[in-house]
Amino acid sequence: MAHIALDNAAAPAKPDTTSRLAPLGILGLRLTTGALFVTHGLIKYFIFTPAGTAGYFQSLGLPGWVGLLTMTAEFFGGLALIFGLLPRLVSALFVPLLLGAAMAAHIANGFTFSNAGGGWEYPVMWAAVMGMMALLGDGAAAVFPTHRLFRR
């Protein structure tokens, strides 16, 4: 039977690819989530229309302007992720937006997103992804990395 090393001291030395590949993985997440947020914002604008989006949010008991703000945040926040404009900050700001969507629009529909009206699992999963992206870093090819905002 093969010996399984339980600590790094016993494991053979391997080249460290994590530090080299992690920024590319974050870039992939930024591009994917950014494109999905841009699409969501455009759907609200072109398909549902701003008036329809505001009306839907009002039907949830929220002010109509929250729908317009959400539509705008999805579009411009998605672009910011794609281009790497303060991506950690943008990701962090998406967390309450997504949790709000889960609470306001999806929680009454149950857990599974395939339920009628969409359950809360999908927006909560996206909130978790955005929270983890905020913790992971800006990733590769960020035009304006978040750390530049907080320089002293």
Number of C-alpha atoms within 10 A of each C-alpha: 3 4 6 8 10 8 7 8 8 10 10 7 8 6 5 8 8 9 8 10 13 15 18 15 14 19 24 15 18 28 19 14 21 25 19 16 23 23 15 17 23 17 16 23 18 9 11 14 15 19 14 16 22 22 19 17 19 15 12 11 11 14 14 19 16 14 21 22 13 21 24 19 20 24 23 16 27 29 21 24 28 24 19 24 19 22 32 24 23 22 28 19 17 24 21 15 16 21 19 16 17 23 15 15 20 24 19 13 16 15 16 15 16 13 12 10 14 19 21 25 17 17 23 21 14 16 24 18 18 26 20 16 22 21 13 13 20 27 21 18 13 19 15 15 20 19 13 9 10 7 6 4
